[in-house]
Amino acid sequence: LIAANNIPAIARELRELITNEDKPGWRDSLQKLHSMVFMLECGQTPAAPFTVIAESNSKLGDHFLTYSQLIGGDHCPGAGECLTYCYSKKAHRYPAAWCRQAQNAILARSDTGRALLVTALDEKLLGRKYKELDQVTFRLFVDGDFISTQAVLFWMDVLRDRPRLSCYGYSKSFNELLAAGVVLDIQDKQWPDNYILNVSDGHRH
């Protein structure tokens, strides 16, 4: 699901899922997701029904932000054998977890959606817990990866404009990252100083 790049196709996929779903928890979550997609399809700006930017769990300590998207297929273009043991799949048993990742993957595919991602991140940074901090740790892609060169450039612009973020992530999207490097050279831009890339095992390259 959510492999299509156009919002109408995603809306059709979600309607079919809802029609065939007999578990109330899944059906309710999918309906919330479909409502968001329907508004995008109509050219409106929706509210995100699920958390966009999450906060850390107890293992990572306080004052730690994270972002996730769906895994597999188009969402992890460099994935290889890692898909056979990916920990993210365990969370897909739960409708809210899957729909949150699907929501972010959908939002990342349009200008309106990407603006919502940025707004959600800025709202966190301006919140009571983070606004006084000089530096906020941000893990980009706990689940999922850069789906395209455009996605890499989008997130690098976001990070460059927000120097308070100290960001890191794991990636297998080597082709997308290398292509983004070429574009940055052409544009005479640097990779943002506040991003650290960790090369991730299990890729297909």
C-alpha positions in Angstrom: 0.0 0.0 0.0 0.9 3.7 -0.5 3.2 2.7 -3.3 1.5 5.2 -5.7 2.9 8.7 -6.0 -0.5 10.3 -6.6 -3.0 11.0 -3.9 -6.1 9.8 -5.8 -4.6 6.3 -6.2 -3.7 6.2 -2.5 -7.3 7.2 -1.6 -8.7 4.3 -3.8 -6.4 1.9 -2.0 -7.5 3.0 1.4 -11.2 2.8 0.4 -10.7 -0.8 -0.7 -8.9 -1.6 2.6 -11.7 -0.1 4.7 -14.3 -2.0 2.7 -12.6 -5.3 3.3 -11.6 -4.7 7.0 -13.6 -6.4 9.7 -11.6 -5.4 12.8 -13.0 -2.2 14.3 -9.7 -0.9 15.5 -8.1 -1.1 12.1 -11.2 0.1 10.3 -11.4 3.3 12.5 -7.8 4.1 12.1 -7.9 3.6 8.3 -11.0 5.8 8.1 -9.1 8.6 9.9 -6.2 8.1 7.4 -8.6 8.2 4.5 -10.2 11.4 5.7 -6.8 13.1 5.6 -6.1 11.8 2.1 -9.5 12.9 0.9 -8.8 16.4 2.0 -5.4 16.3 0.2 -7.2 15.0 -2.9 -9.6 17.9 -2.7 -6.8 20.4 -2.5 -7.4 21.3 1.1 -4.9 21.3 4.0 -5.9 18.6 6.5 -4.9 18.1 10.1 -2.7 15.0 10.7 -4.8 12.4 12.6 -1.8 10.7 14.0 1.5 11.9 15.6 3.9 13.3 13.0 7.0 14.0 15.2 7.2 11.6 18.1 9.1 12.1 21.4 11.7 9.7 22.8 11.1 6.6 24.7 12.7 6.0 28.1 15.8 4.3 26.6 16.8 7.5 24.8 16.1 10.0 27.6 14.2 13.3 27.5 14.3 16.0 24.9 14.6 13.7 21.9 12.5 13.9 18.8 12.0 11.2 16.1 10.4 10.8 12.7 9.3 7.6 11.0 7.7 6.5 7.7 6.6 3.2 6.3 9.2 0.6 5.5 9.8 -1.7 2.5 9.3 -1.3 -1.2 9.3 2.3 -2.5 9.8 3.5 1.1 13.2 1.9 1.5 14.7 1.9 -2.0 18.1 0.6 -0.8 16.8 -2.2 1.4 18.0 -5.7 0.8 18.2 -8.7 3.2 17.4 -6.4 6.1 13.7 -6.6 5.2 13.7 -10.2 6.4 14.5 -9.2 9.9 13.4 -5.6 10.1 12.2 -4.7 13.6 9.7 -2.2 12.3 7.5 -4.9 11.0 6.6 -5.9 14.6 4.8 -2.6 15.1 2.6 -3.1 12.0 0.4 -5.4 14.1 -1.0 -2.3 15.7 -3.3 0.0 13.6 -2.2 3.3 15.2 1.5 2.5 14.6 1.0 1.4 11.0 -1.3 4.3 10.2 1.1 6.9 11.8 3.9 5.6 9.5 1.6 5.5 6.5 0.4 9.0 7.2 3.9 10.4 7.2 4.8 8.5 4.0 1.7 10.0 2.3 2.4 13.5 3.6 6.0 13.2 2.3 4.7 12.8 -1.3 3.2 16.3 -1.8 4.1 19.9 -1.2 1.0 20.4 1.1 2.0 17.3 3.1 5.6 18.2 3.4 4.5 21.6 4.7 2.5 19.8 7.4 5.7 17.8 8.4 7.6 21.0 8.8 4.9 22.6 10.8 4.7 19.7 13.2 8.4 19.8 13.7 8.4 23.5 14.4 5.5 23.2 16.8 7.6 20.7 18.8 10.6 23.0 18.9 8.4 25.9 20.1 6.8 23.8 22.8 7.4 24.3 26.5 9.7 21.3 26.7 12.1 22.4 23.9 11.9 26.1 23.3 14.6 27.0 25.8 17.1 24.4 24.7 20.1 25.4 22.6 20.2 21.9 21.0 17.5 19.3 20.4 18.4 15.8 19.3 16.4 14.5 16.3 16.5 11.1 14.8 15.4 11.2 11.2 13.8 7.8 10.1 13.5 5.5 13.1 11.4 3.6 10.5 11.6 4.0 6.8 14.2 5.9 4.7 14.7 8.5 2.1 12.4 7.6 -0.8 14.0 9.8 -3.4 16.6 12.4 -4.1 13.9 15.0 -3.6 13.3 13.7 -0.1 17.0 14.0 0.8 17.1 17.6 -0.4 13.9 18.4 1.4 15.1 17.1 4.7 18.6 18.7 4.3 16.9 22.1 3.7 14.7 21.6 6.8 17.8 20.8 8.9 19.9 23.6 7.5 17.2 26.1 8.4 17.0 24.8 12.0 20.5 24.8 13.4 19.1 24.0 16.9 18.5 20.5 15.7 21.2 17.9 16.2 20.1 15.2 13.7 21.3 11.8 12.9 19.9 8.8 11.0 20.6 5.4 9.5 20.2 5.0 5.7 20.5 2.5 2.9 19.3 5.0 0.3 22.9 5.4 -1.2 21.8 6.2 -4.7 19.5 8.9 -3.5 22.1 10.4 -1.1 24.8 10.4 -3.8 22.4 12.1 -6.3 21.5 14.7 -3.7 25.2 15.4 -3.3 25.5 16.2 -7.0 22.5 18.5 -6.8 24.0 20.3 -3.8 27.3 20.8 -5.6 25.4 22.3 -8.6 23.5 24.6 -6.3 26.7 25.5 -4.4 25.2 24.3 -1.2 26.8 22.3 1.6 25.4 19.3 3.5 24.0 20.7 6.8 26.5 20.6 9.7 23.8 19.4 12.0 23.2 16.1 10.2 25.2 12.9 10.8 24.6 9.9 8.5 25.2 6.4 9.8 25.5 3.8 7.0 23.1 0.9 7.7 23.7 -2.8 7.0 21.5 -5.1 5.0 21.3 -2.9 1.9 21.1 -4.3 -1.7 24.0 -2.1 -3.2 
